[in-house]
């Protein structure tokens, strides 16, 4: 049924087309500014701020997401050129928090979390299955998760 509707829409409108990517010297001219991929060296793609795509989380609430969000802006714990998901957290109180990307529905951790550096210009610290760190109330912190396999993974991100 969906294909019938699409076919009817195409014939009614004349055609369905897509604009080609412009080229410069035989290579796509927007390869560094379309936001679809990263350079693979940990730097940002065309100046995109990875934290602008951050998903806000609440302490004690699991947030189910895929690590593949359609962009690879910074390199974190996964292999180079792996898409990431970025989470933001603003602690209500200053205390020690545990941060982890659990496998869906259980307490296993197959993918590490890393904290984003100031300004989200990269990452800081080492990769950890469960990160225990003291966070200050009222400040926003960003955490990056990439699939350790280099592909996509479903996770449940939790700060507690």
Phi and psi in radians as a Rosetta constraint file:
Dihedral C 1 N 2 CA 2 C 2 CIRCULARHARMONIC -1.077 0.35
Dihedral N 2 CA 2 C 2 N 3 CIRCULARHARMONIC -0.675 0.35
Dihedral C 2 N 3 CA 3 C 3 CIRCULARHARMONIC -1.226 0.35
Dihedral N 3 CA 3 C 3 N 4 CIRCULARHARMONIC -0.583 0.35
Dihedral C 3 N 4 CA 4 C 4 CIRCULARHARMONIC -1.107 0.35
Dihedral N 4 CA 4 C 4 N 5 CIRCULARHARMONIC -0.787 0.35
Dihedral C 4 N 5 CA 5 C 5 CIRCULARHARMONIC -1.123 0.35
Dihedral N 5 CA 5 C 5 N 6 CIRCULARHARMONIC -0.743 0.35
Dihedral C 5 N 6 CA 6 C 6 CIRCULARHARMONIC -1.084 0.35
Dihedral N 6 CA 6 C 6 N 7 CIRCULARHARMONIC -0.742 0.35
Dihedral C 6 N 7 CA 7 C 7 CIRCULARHARMONIC -1.107 0.35
Dihedral N 7 CA 7 C 7 N 8 CIRCULARHARMONIC -0.747 0.35
Dihedral C 7 N 8 CA 8 C 8 CIRCULARHARMONIC -1.115 0.35
Dihedral N 8 CA 8 C 8 N 9 CIRCULARHARMONIC -0.727 0.35
Dihedral C 8 N 9 CA 9 C 9 CIRCULARHARMONIC -1.122 0.35
Dihedral N 9 CA 9 C 9 N 10 CIRCULARHARMONIC -0.679 0.35
Dihedral C 9 N 10 CA 10 C 10 CIRCULARHARMONIC -1.159 0.35
Dihedral N 10 CA 10 C 10 N 11 CIRCULARHARMONIC -0.741 0.35
Dihedral C 10 N 11 CA 11 C 11 CIRCULARHARMONIC -1.259 0.35
Dihedral N 11 CA 11 C 11 N 12 CIRCULARHARMONIC -0.574 0.35
Dihedral C 11 N 12 CA 12 C 12 CIRCULARHARMONIC -1.256 0.35
Dihedral N 12 CA 12 C 12 N 13 CIRCULARHARMONIC -0.585 0.35
Dihedral C 12 N 13 CA 13 C 13 CIRCULARHARMONIC -1.609 0.35
Dihedral N 13 CA 13 C 13 N 14 CIRCULARHARMONIC -0.135 0.35
Dihedral C 13 N 14 CA 14 C 14 CIRCULARHARMONIC 1.829 0.35
Dihedral N 14 CA 14 C 14 N 15 CIRCULARHARMONIC -1.008 0.35
Dihedral C 14 N 15 CA 15 C 15 CIRCULARHARMONIC -2.914 0.35
Dihedral N 15 CA 15 C 15 N 16 CIRCULARHARMONIC 2.822 0.35
Dihedral C 15 N 16 CA 16 C 16 CIRCULARHARMONIC -1.944 0.35
Dihedral N 16 CA 16 C 16 N 17 CIRCULARHARMONIC 2.242 0.35
Dihedral C 16 N 17 CA 17 C 17 CIRCULARHARMONIC -2.431 0.35
Dihedral N 17 CA 17 C 17 N 18 CIRCULARHARMONIC 2.888 0.35
Dihedral C 17 N 18 CA 18 C 18 CIRCULARHARMONIC -2.260 0.35
Dihedral N 18 CA 18 C 18 N 19 CIRCULARHARMONIC 2.407 0.35
Dihedral C 18 N 19 CA 19 C 19 CIRCULARHARMONIC -1.287 0.35
Dihedral N 19 CA 19 C 19 N 20 CIRCULARHARMONIC 2.332 0.35
Dihedral C 19 N 20 CA 20 C 20 CIRCULARHARMONIC -1.257 0.35
Dihedral N 20 CA 20 C 20 N 21 CIRCULARHARMONIC 2.731 0.35
Dihedral C 20 N 21 CA 21 C 21 CIRCULARHARMONIC -1.287 0.35
Dihedral N 21 CA 21 C 21 N 22 CIRCULARHARMONIC 2.294 0.35
Dihedral C 21 N 22 CA 22 C 22 CIRCULARHARMONIC -1.118 0.35
Dihedral N 22 CA 22 C 22 N 23 CIRCULARHARMONIC 2.658 0.35
Dihedral C 22 N 23 CA 23 C 23 CIRCULARHARMONIC -2.150 0.35
Dihedral N 23 CA 23 C 23 N 24 CIRCULARHARMONIC 2.666 0.35
Dihedral C 23 N 24 CA 24 C 24 CIRCULARHARMONIC -2.400 0.35
Dihedral N 24 CA 24 C 24 N 25 CIRCULARHARMONIC 2.057 0.35
Dihedral C 24 N 25 CA 25 C 25 CIRCULARHARMONIC 1.030 0.35
Dihedral N 25 CA 25 C 25 N 26 CIRCULARHARMONIC 0.619 0.35
Dihedral C 25 N 26 CA 26 C 26 CIRCULARHARMONIC 1.459 0.35
Dihedral N 26 CA 26 C 26 N 27 CIRCULARHARMONIC -0.024 0.35
Dihedral C 26 N 27 CA 27 C 27 CIRCULARHARMONIC -2.110 0.35
Dihedral N 27 CA 27 C 27 N 28 CIRCULARHARMONIC 2.668 0.35
Dihedral C 27 N 28 CA 28 C 28 CIRCULARHARMONIC -0.995 0.35
Dihedral N 28 CA 28 C 28 N 29 CIRCULARHARMONIC 2.246 0.35
Dihedral C 28 N 29 CA 29 C 29 CIRCULARHARMONIC -1.319 0.35
Dihedral N 29 CA 29 C 29 N 30 CIRCULARHARMONIC -0.305 0.35
Dihedral C 29 N 30 CA 30 C 30 CIRCULARHARMONIC -1.818 0.35
Dihedral N 30 CA 30 C 30 N 31 CIRCULARHARMONIC 0.281 0.35
Dihedral C 30 N 31 CA 31 C 31 CIRCULARHARMONIC -1.039 0.35
Dihedral N 31 CA 31 C 31 N 32 CIRCULARHARMONIC -0.442 0.35
Dihedral C 31 N 32 CA 32 C 32 CIRCULARHARMONIC -1.861 0.35
Dihedral N 32 CA 32 C 32 N 33 CIRCULARHARMONIC 0.075 0.35
Dihedral C 32 N 33 CA 33 C 33 CIRCULARHARMONIC -2.339 0.35
Dihedral N 33 CA 33 C 33 N 34 CIRCULARHARMONIC 0.146 0.35
Dihedral C 33 N 34 CA 34 C 34 CIRCULARHARMONIC -1.540 0.35
Dihedral N 34 CA 34 C 34 N 35 CIRCULARHARMONIC -0.194 0.35
Dihedral C 34 N 35 CA 35 C 35 CIRCULARHARMONIC 1.406 0.35
Dihedral N 35 CA 35 C 35 N 36 CIRCULARHARMONIC -0.012 0.35
Dihedral C 35 N 36 CA 36 C 36 CIRCULARHARMONIC -1.428 0.35
Dihedral N 36 CA 36 C 36 N 37 CIRCULARHARMONIC -0.580 0.35
Dihedral C 36 N 37 CA 37 C 37 CIRCULARHARMONIC -2.459 0.35
Dihedral N 37 CA 37 C 37 N 38 CIRCULARHARMONIC 2.989 0.35
Dihedral C 37 N 38 CA 38 C 38 CIRCULARHARMONIC -1.965 0.35
Dihedral N 38 CA 38 C 38 N 39 CIRCULARHARMONIC 3.073 0.35
Dihedral C 38 N 39 CA 39 C 39 CIRCULARHARMONIC -1.335 0.35
Dihedral N 39 CA 39 C 39 N 40 CIRCULARHARMONIC -0.286 0.35
Dihedral C 39 N 40 CA 40 C 40 CIRCULARHARMONIC 1.474 0.35
Dihedral N 40 CA 40 C 40 N 41 CIRCULARHARMONIC -0.014 0.35
Dihedral C 40 N 41 CA 41 C 41 CIRCULARHARMONIC -1.915 0.35
Dihedral N 41 CA 41 C 41 N 42 CIRCULARHARMONIC 0.276 0.35
Dihedral C 41 N 42 CA 42 C 42 CIRCULARHARMONIC 1.583 0.35
Dihedral N 42 CA 42 C 42 N 43 CIRCULARHARMONIC -0.215 0.35
Dihedral C 42 N 43 CA 43 C 43 CIRCULARHARMONIC -1.472 0.35
Dihedral N 43 CA 43 C 43 N 44 CIRCULARHARMONIC 2.899 0.35
Dihedral C 43 N 44 CA 44 C 44 CIRCULARHARMONIC -1.443 0.35
Dihedral N 44 CA 44 C 44 N 45 CIRCULARHARMONIC 2.702 0.35
Dihedral C 44 N 45 CA 45 C 45 CIRCULARHARMONIC -1.472 0.35
Dihedral N 45 CA 45 C 45 N 46 CIRCULARHARMONIC 1.840 0.35
Dihedral C 45 N 46 CA 46 C 46 CIRCULARHARMONIC 1.090 0.35
Dihedral N 46 CA 46 C 46 N 47 CIRCULARHARMONIC 0.477 0.35
Dihedral C 46 N 47 CA 47 C 47 CIRCULARHARMONIC 1.412 0.35
Dihedral N 47 CA 47 C 47 N 48 CIRCULARHARMONIC 0.186 0.35
Dihedral C 47 N 48 CA 48 C 48 CIRCULARHARMONIC -1.118 0.35
Dihedral N 48 CA 48 C 48 N 49 CIRCULARHARMONIC 2.483 0.35
Dihedral C 48 N 49 CA 49 C 49 CIRCULARHARMONIC -1.659 0.35
Dihedral N 49 CA 49 C 49 N 50 CIRCULARHARMONIC 1.913 0.35
Dihedral C 49 N 50 CA 50 C 50 CIRCULARHARMONIC -1.026 0.35
Dihedral N 50 CA 50 C 50 N 51 CIRCULARHARMONIC -0.498 0.35
Dihedral C 50 N 51 CA 51 C 51 CIRCULARHARMONIC -1.290 0.35
Dihedral N 51 CA 51 C 51 N 52 CIRCULARHARMONIC -0.288 0.35
Dihedral C 51 N 52 CA 52 C 52 CIRCULARHARMONIC -1.212 0.35
Dihedral N 52 CA 52 C 52 N 53 CIRCULARHARMONIC -0.295 0.35
Dihedral C 52 N 53 CA 53 C 53 CIRCULARHARMONIC -1.743 0.35
Dihedral N 53 CA 53 C 53 N 54 CIRCULARHARMONIC 0.110 0.35
Dihedral C 53 N 54 CA 54 C 54 CIRCULARHARMONIC -1.104 0.35
Dihedral N 54 CA 54 C 54 N 55 CIRCULARHARMONIC 2.484 0.35
Dihedral C 54 N 55 CA 55 C 55 CIRCULARHARMONIC -1.703 0.35
Dihedral N 55 CA 55 C 55 N 56 CIRCULARHARMONIC 2.074 0.35
Dihedral C 55 N 56 CA 56 C 56 CIRCULARHARMONIC -1.200 0.35
Dihedral N 56 CA 56 C 56 N 57 CIRCULARHARMONIC 2.440 0.35
Dihedral C 56 N 57 CA 57 C 57 CIRCULARHARMONIC -2.193 0.35
Dihedral N 57 CA 57 C 57 N 58 CIRCULARHARMONIC 2.758 0.35
Dihedral C 57 N 58 CA 58 C 58 CIRCULARHARMONIC -1.998 0.35
Dihedral N 58 CA 58 C 58 N 59 CIRCULARHARMONIC 2.448 0.35
Dihedral C 58 N 59 CA 59 C 59 CIRCULARHARMONIC -1.004 0.35
Dihedral N 59 CA 59 C 59 N 60 CIRCULARHARMONIC 2.314 0.35
Dihedral C 59 N 60 CA 60 C 60 CIRCULARHARMONIC 1.470 0.35
Dihedral N 60 CA 60 C 60 N 61 CIRCULARHARMONIC 0.029 0.35
Dihedral C 60 N 61 CA 61 C 61 CIRCULARHARMONIC -2.054 0.35
Dihedral N 61 CA 61 C 61 N 62 CIRCULARHARMONIC 2.112 0.35
Dihedral C 61 N 62 CA 62 C 62 CIRCULARHARMONIC -1.241 0.35
Dihedral N 62 CA 62 C 62 N 63 CIRCULARHARMONIC 2.357 0.35
Dihedral C 62 N 63 CA 63 C 63 CIRCULARHARMONIC -2.017 0.35
Dihedral N 63 CA 63 C 63 N 64 CIRCULARHARMONIC 1.878 0.35
Dihedral C 63 N 64 CA 64 C 64 CIRCULARHARMONIC -1.391 0.35
Dihedral N 64 CA 64 C 64 N 65 CIRCULARHARMONIC 2.207 0.35
Dihedral C 64 N 65 CA 65 C 65 CIRCULARHARMONIC -2.610 0.35
Dihedral N 65 CA 65 C 65 N 66 CIRCULARHARMONIC 2.906 0.35
Dihedral C 65 N 66 CA 66 C 66 CIRCULARHARMONIC -1.758 0.35
Dihedral N 66 CA 66 C 66 N 67 CIRCULARHARMONIC 2.551 0.35
Dihedral C 66 N 67 CA 67 C 67 CIRCULARHARMONIC -1.272 0.35
Dihedral N 67 CA 67 C 67 N 68 CIRCULARHARMONIC -0.287 0.35
Dihedral C 67 N 68 CA 68 C 68 CIRCULARHARMONIC -1.622 0.35
Dihedral N 68 CA 68 C 68 N 69 CIRCULARHARMONIC 1.795 0.35
Dihedral C 68 N 69 CA 69 C 69 CIRCULARHARMONIC -1.910 0.35
Dihedral N 69 CA 69 C 69 N 70 CIRCULARHARMONIC 0.176 0.35
Dihedral C 69 N 70 CA 70 C 70 CIRCULARHARMONIC 1.544 0.35
Dihedral N 70 CA 70 C 70 N 71 CIRCULARHARMONIC 0.213 0.35
Dihedral C 70 N 71 CA 71 C 71 CIRCULARHARMONIC -2.686 0.35
Dihedral N 71 CA 71 C 71 N 72 CIRCULARHARMONIC 2.563 0.35
Dihedral C 71 N 72 CA 72 C 72 CIRCULARHARMONIC -2.193 0.35
Dihedral N 72 CA 72 C 72 N 73 CIRCULARHARMONIC 1.586 0.35
Dihedral C 72 N 73 CA 73 C 73 CIRCULARHARMONIC -1.705 0.35
Dihedral N 73 CA 73 C 73 N 74 CIRCULARHARMONIC -0.658 0.35
Dihedral C 73 N 74 CA 74 C 74 CIRCULARHARMONIC -2.304 0.35
Dihedral N 74 CA 74 C 74 N 75 CIRCULARHARMONIC 2.653 0.35
Dihedral C 74 N 75 CA 75 C 75 CIRCULARHARMONIC -1.601 0.35
Dihedral N 75 CA 75 C 75 N 76 CIRCULARHARMONIC 2.255 0.35
Dihedral C 75 N 76 CA 76 C 76 CIRCULARHARMONIC -2.176 0.35
Dihedral N 76 CA 76 C 76 N 77 CIRCULARHARMONIC -2.160 0.35
Dihedral C 76 N 77 CA 77 C 77 CIRCULARHARMONIC -1.410 0.35
Dihedral N 77 CA 77 C 77 N 78 CIRCULARHARMONIC -0.349 0.35
Dihedral C 77 N 78 CA 78 C 78 CIRCULARHARMONIC -1.447 0.35
Dihedral N 78 CA 78 C 78 N 79 CIRCULARHARMONIC 3.027 0.35
Dihedral C 78 N 79 CA 79 C 79 CIRCULARHARMONIC -1.048 0.35
Dihedral N 79 CA 79 C 79 N 80 CIRCULARHARMONIC 2.779 0.35
Dihedral C 79 N 80 CA 80 C 80 CIRCULARHARMONIC -0.960 0.35
Dihedral N 80 CA 80 C 80 N 81 CIRCULARHARMONIC 2.573 0.35
Dihedral C 80 N 81 CA 81 C 81 CIRCULARHARMONIC 1.189 0.35
Dihedral N 81 CA 81 C 81 N 82 CIRCULARHARMONIC 0.486 0.35
Dihedral C 81 N 82 CA 82 C 82 CIRCULARHARMONIC -1.734 0.35
Dihedral N 82 CA 82 C 82 N 83 CIRCULARHARMONIC 2.328 0.35
Dihedral C 82 N 83 CA 83 C 83 CIRCULARHARMONIC -1.149 0.35
Dihedral N 83 CA 83 C 83 N 84 CIRCULARHARMONIC 2.656 0.35
Dihedral C 83 N 84 CA 84 C 84 CIRCULARHARMONIC -2.262 0.35
Dihedral N 84 CA 84 C 84 N 85 CIRCULARHARMONIC 2.869 0.35
Dihedral C 84 N 85 CA 85 C 85 CIRCULARHARMONIC -2.115 0.35
Dihedral N 85 CA 85 C 85 N 86 CIRCULARHARMONIC 2.414 0.35
Dihedral C 85 N 86 CA 86 C 86 CIRCULARHARMONIC -2.017 0.35
Dihedral N 86 CA 86 C 86 N 87 CIRCULARHARMONIC 2.352 0.35
Dihedral C 86 N 87 CA 87 C 87 CIRCULARHARMONIC -2.041 0.35
Dihedral N 87 CA 87 C 87 N 88 CIRCULARHARMONIC 2.564 0.35
Dihedral C 87 N 88 CA 88 C 88 CIRCULARHARMONIC -2.040 0.35
Dihedral N 88 CA 88 C 88 N 89 CIRCULARHARMONIC 2.538 0.35
Dihedral C 88 N 89 CA 89 C 89 CIRCULARHARMONIC -2.515 0.35
Dihedral N 89 CA 89 C 89 N 90 CIRCULARHARMONIC 2.259 0.35
Dihedral C 89 N 90 CA 90 C 90 CIRCULARHARMONIC -2.012 0.35
Dihedral N 90 CA 90 C 90 N 91 CIRCULARHARMONIC 1.844 0.35
Dihedral C 90 N 91 CA 91 C 91 CIRCULARHARMONIC -1.143 0.35
Dihedral N 91 CA 91 C 91 N 92 CIRCULARHARMONIC 2.388 0.35
Dihedral C 91 N 92 CA 92 C 92 CIRCULARHARMONIC -1.306 0.35
Dihedral N 92 CA 92 C 92 N 93 CIRCULARHARMONIC -0.467 0.35
Dihedral C 92 N 93 CA 93 C 93 CIRCULARHARMONIC -2.395 0.35
Dihedral N 93 CA 93 C 93 N 94 CIRCULARHARMONIC 2.674 0.35
Dihedral C 93 N 94 CA 94 C 94 CIRCULARHARMONIC -1.381 0.35
Dihedral N 94 CA 94 C 94 N 95 CIRCULARHARMONIC 2.077 0.35
Dihedral C 94 N 95 CA 95 C 95 CIRCULARHARMONIC -2.979 0.35
Dihedral N 95 CA 95 C 95 N 96 CIRCULARHARMONIC 3.131 0.35
Dihedral C 95 N 96 CA 96 C 96 CIRCULARHARMONIC -1.470 0.35
Dihedral N 96 CA 96 C 96 N 97 CIRCULARHARMONIC 2.313 0.35
Dihedral C 96 N 97 CA 97 C 97 CIRCULARHARMONIC -2.133 0.35
Dihedral N 97 CA 97 C 97 N 98 CIRCULARHARMONIC 2.595 0.35
Dihedral C 97 N 98 CA 98 C 98 CIRCULARHARMONIC -1.810 0.35
Dihedral N 98 CA 98 C 98 N 99 CIRCULARHARMONIC 2.293 0.35
Dihedral C 98 N 99 CA 99 C 99 CIRCULARHARMONIC -2.149 0.35
Dihedral N 99 CA 99 C 99 N 100 CIRCULARHARMONIC 2.269 0.35
Dihedral C 99 N 100 CA 100 C 100 CIRCULARHARMONIC -2.693 0.35
Dihedral N 100 CA 100 C 100 N 101 CIRCULARHARMONIC 2.708 0.35
Dihedral C 100 N 101 CA 101 C 101 CIRCULARHARMONIC -1.925 0.35
Dihedral N 101 CA 101 C 101 N 102 CIRCULARHARMONIC 1.633 0.35
Dihedral C 101 N 102 CA 102 C 102 CIRCULARHARMONIC -1.364 0.35
Dihedral N 102 CA 102 C 102 N 103 CIRCULARHARMONIC 2.685 0.35
Dihedral C 102 N 103 CA 103 C 103 CIRCULARHARMONIC -1.198 0.35
Dihedral N 103 CA 103 C 103 N 104 CIRCULARHARMONIC 2.542 0.35
Dihedral C 103 N 104 CA 104 C 104 CIRCULARHARMONIC -0.984 0.35
Dihedral N 104 CA 104 C 104 N 105 CIRCULARHARMONIC 2.270 0.35
Dihedral C 104 N 105 CA 105 C 105 CIRCULARHARMONIC 1.361 0.35
Dihedral N 105 CA 105 C 105 N 106 CIRCULARHARMONIC 0.096 0.35
Dihedral C 105 N 106 CA 106 C 106 CIRCULARHARMONIC -2.587 0.35
Dihedral N 106 CA 106 C 106 N 107 CIRCULARHARMONIC -2.995 0.35
Dihedral C 106 N 107 CA 107 C 107 CIRCULARHARMONIC -1.860 0.35
Dihedral N 107 CA 107 C 107 N 108 CIRCULARHARMONIC 0.290 0.35
Dihedral C 107 N 108 CA 108 C 108 CIRCULARHARMONIC -1.391 0.35
Dihedral N 108 CA 108 C 108 N 109 CIRCULARHARMONIC 2.552 0.35
Dihedral C 108 N 109 CA 109 C 109 CIRCULARHARMONIC -2.152 0.35
Dihedral N 109 CA 109 C 109 N 110 CIRCULARHARMONIC 1.944 0.35
Dihedral C 109 N 110 CA 110 C 110 CIRCULARHARMONIC -1.829 0.35
Dihedral N 110 CA 110 C 110 N 111 CIRCULARHARMONIC -0.240 0.35
Dihedral C 110 N 111 CA 111 C 111 CIRCULARHARMONIC -2.230 0.35
Dihedral N 111 CA 111 C 111 N 112 CIRCULARHARMONIC 2.334 0.35
Dihedral C 111 N 112 CA 112 C 112 CIRCULARHARMONIC -1.448 0.35
Dihedral N 112 CA 112 C 112 N 113 CIRCULARHARMONIC 2.778 0.35
Dihedral C 112 N 113 CA 113 C 113 CIRCULARHARMONIC -2.009 0.35
Dihedral N 113 CA 113 C 113 N 114 CIRCULARHARMONIC 2.546 0.35
Dihedral C 113 N 114 CA 114 C 114 CIRCULARHARMONIC -2.384 0.35
Dihedral N 114 CA 114 C 114 N 115 CIRCULARHARMONIC 2.510 0.35
Dihedral C 114 N 115 CA 115 C 115 CIRCULARHARMONIC -1.434 0.35
Dihedral N 115 CA 115 C 115 N 116 CIRCULARHARMONIC 2.413 0.35
Dihedral C 115 N 116 CA 116 C 116 CIRCULARHARMONIC -1.287 0.35
Dihedral N 116 CA 116 C 116 N 117 CIRCULARHARMONIC 2.483 0.35
Dihedral C 116 N 117 CA 117 C 117 CIRCULARHARMONIC -1.250 0.35
Dihedral N 117 CA 117 C 117 N 118 CIRCULARHARMONIC 2.926 0.35
Dihedral C 117 N 118 CA 118 C 118 CIRCULARHARMONIC -0.949 0.35
Dihedral N 118 CA 118 C 118 N 119 CIRCULARHARMONIC 2.338 0.35
Dihedral C 118 N 119 CA 119 C 119 CIRCULARHARMONIC 1.290 0.35
Dihedral N 119 CA 119 C 119 N 120 CIRCULARHARMONIC 0.109 0.35
Dihedral C 119 N 120 CA 120 C 120 CIRCULARHARMONIC 0.960 0.35
Dihedral N 120 CA 120 C 120 N 121 CIRCULARHARMONIC 0.582 0.35
Dihedral C 120 N 121 CA 121 C 121 CIRCULARHARMONIC -1.462 0.35
Dihedral N 121 CA 121 C 121 N 122 CIRCULARHARMONIC 0.128 0.35
Dihedral C 121 N 122 CA 122 C 122 CIRCULARHARMONIC 2.799 0.35
Dihedral N 122 CA 122 C 122 N 123 CIRCULARHARMONIC -2.677 0.35
Dihedral C 122 N 123 CA 123 C 123 CIRCULARHARMONIC -2.194 0.35
Dihedral N 123 CA 123 C 123 N 124 CIRCULARHARMONIC 2.856 0.35
Dihedral C 123 N 124 CA 124 C 124 CIRCULARHARMONIC -2.338 0.35
Dihedral N 124 CA 124 C 124 N 125 CIRCULARHARMONIC 2.704 0.35
Dihedral C 124 N 125 CA 125 C 125 CIRCULARHARMONIC 1.289 0.35
Dihedral N 125 CA 125 C 125 N 126 CIRCULARHARMONIC -3.070 0.35
Dihedral C 125 N 126 CA 126 C 126 CIRCULARHARMONIC -1.732 0.35
Dihedral N 126 CA 126 C 126 N 127 CIRCULARHARMONIC 2.876 0.35
Dihedral C 126 N 127 CA 127 C 127 CIRCULARHARMONIC -1.299 0.35
Dihedral N 127 CA 127 C 127 N 128 CIRCULARHARMONIC 2.440 0.35
Dihedral C 127 N 128 CA 128 C 128 CIRCULARHARMONIC -2.541 0.35
Dihedral N 128 CA 128 C 128 N 129 CIRCULARHARMONIC 2.505 0.35
Dihedral C 128 N 129 CA 129 C 129 CIRCULARHARMONIC -1.115 0.35
Dihedral N 129 CA 129 C 129 N 130 CIRCULARHARMONIC -0.842 0.35
Dihedral C 129 N 130 CA 130 C 130 CIRCULARHARMONIC -2.253 0.35
Dihedral N 130 CA 130 C 130 N 131 CIRCULARHARMONIC 2.081 0.35
Dihedral C 130 N 131 CA 131 C 131 CIRCULARHARMONIC -1.692 0.35
Dihedral N 131 CA 131 C 131 N 132 CIRCULARHARMONIC 2.144 0.35
Dihedral C 131 N 132 CA 132 C 132 CIRCULARHARMONIC -1.871 0.35
Dihedral N 132 CA 132 C 132 N 133 CIRCULARHARMONIC 2.075 0.35
Dihedral C 132 N 133 CA 133 C 133 CIRCULARHARMONIC -2.652 0.35
Dihedral N 133 CA 133 C 133 N 134 CIRCULARHARMONIC 2.630 0.35
Dihedral C 133 N 134 CA 134 C 134 CIRCULARHARMONIC -1.502 0.35
Dihedral N 134 CA 134 C 134 N 135 CIRCULARHARMONIC 2.225 0.35
Dihedral C 134 N 135 CA 135 C 135 CIRCULARHARMONIC -2.074 0.35
Dihedral N 135 CA 135 C 135 N 136 CIRCULARHARMONIC 2.493 0.35
Dihedral C 135 N 136 CA 136 C 136 CIRCULARHARMONIC -1.545 0.35
Dihedral N 136 CA 136 C 136 N 137 CIRCULARHARMONIC 2.397 0.35
Dihedral C 136 N 137 CA 137 C 137 CIRCULARHARMONIC -1.027 0.35
Dihedral N 137 CA 137 C 137 N 138 CIRCULARHARMONIC 2.467 0.35
Dihedral C 137 N 138 CA 138 C 138 CIRCULARHARMONIC 1.430 0.35
Dihedral N 138 CA 138 C 138 N 139 CIRCULARHARMONIC -0.127 0.35
Dihedral C 138 N 139 CA 139 C 139 CIRCULARHARMONIC -1.719 0.35
Dihedral N 139 CA 139 C 139 N 140 CIRCULARHARMONIC 2.540 0.35
Dihedral C 139 N 140 CA 140 C 140 CIRCULARHARMONIC -1.649 0.35
Dihedral N 140 CA 140 C 140 N 141 CIRCULARHARMONIC 2.275 0.35
Dihedral C 140 N 141 CA 141 C 141 CIRCULARHARMONIC -2.033 0.35
Dihedral N 141 CA 141 C 141 N 142 CIRCULARHARMONIC 2.574 0.35
Dihedral C 141 N 142 CA 142 C 142 CIRCULARHARMONIC -2.121 0.35
Dihedral N 142 CA 142 C 142 N 143 CIRCULARHARMONIC 2.427 0.35
Dihedral C 142 N 143 CA 143 C 143 CIRCULARHARMONIC -2.256 0.35
Dihedral N 143 CA 143 C 143 N 144 CIRCULARHARMONIC 2.446 0.35
Dihedral C 143 N 144 CA 144 C 144 CIRCULARHARMONIC -2.009 0.35
Dihedral N 144 CA 144 C 144 N 145 CIRCULARHARMONIC 2.369 0.35
Dihedral C 144 N 145 CA 145 C 145 CIRCULARHARMONIC -2.237 0.35
Dihedral N 145 CA 145 C 145 N 146 CIRCULARHARMONIC 2.205 0.35
Dihedral C 145 N 146 CA 146 C 146 CIRCULARHARMONIC -2.129 0.35
Dihedral N 146 CA 146 C 146 N 147 CIRCULARHARMONIC 2.591 0.35
Dihedral C 146 N 147 CA 147 C 147 CIRCULARHARMONIC -1.173 0.35
Dihedral N 147 CA 147 C 147 N 148 CIRCULARHARMONIC 2.285 0.35
Dihedral C 147 N 148 CA 148 C 148 CIRCULARHARMONIC -1.127 0.35
Dihedral N 148 CA 148 C 148 N 149 CIRCULARHARMONIC -0.386 0.35
Dihedral C 148 N 149 CA 149 C 149 CIRCULARHARMONIC -1.370 0.35
Dihedral N 149 CA 149 C 149 N 150 CIRCULARHARMONIC -0.263 0.35
Dihedral C 149 N 150 CA 150 C 150 CIRCULARHARMONIC 1.533 0.35
Dihedral N 150 CA 150 C 150 N 151 CIRCULARHARMONIC -0.021 0.35
Dihedral C 150 N 151 CA 151 C 151 CIRCULARHARMONIC -1.917 0.35
Dihedral N 151 CA 151 C 151 N 152 CIRCULARHARMONIC -2.434 0.35
Dihedral C 151 N 152 CA 152 C 152 CIRCULARHARMONIC -1.874 0.35
Dihedral N 152 CA 152 C 152 N 153 CIRCULARHARMONIC 2.631 0.35
Dihedral C 152 N 153 CA 153 C 153 CIRCULARHARMONIC -2.510 0.35
Dihedral N 153 CA 153 C 153 N 154 CIRCULARHARMONIC 2.477 0.35
Dihedral C 153 N 154 CA 154 C 154 CIRCULARHARMONIC -1.540 0.35
Dihedral N 154 CA 154 C 154 N 155 CIRCULARHARMONIC 2.326 0.35
Dihedral C 154 N 155 CA 155 C 155 CIRCULARHARMONIC -2.344 0.35
Dihedral N 155 CA 155 C 155 N 156 CIRCULARHARMONIC 2.909 0.35
Dihedral C 155 N 156 CA 156 C 156 CIRCULARHARMONIC -2.207 0.35
Dihedral N 156 CA 156 C 156 N 157 CIRCULARHARMONIC 1.823 0.35
Dihedral C 156 N 157 CA 157 C 157 CIRCULARHARMONIC -1.420 0.35
Dihedral N 157 CA 157 C 157 N 158 CIRCULARHARMONIC 2.345 0.35
Dihedral C 157 N 158 CA 158 C 158 CIRCULARHARMONIC -2.457 0.35
Dihedral N 158 CA 158 C 158 N 159 CIRCULARHARMONIC 2.309 0.35
Dihedral C 158 N 159 CA 159 C 159 CIRCULARHARMONIC -2.015 0.35
Dihedral N 159 CA 159 C 159 N 160 CIRCULARHARMONIC 2.211 0.35
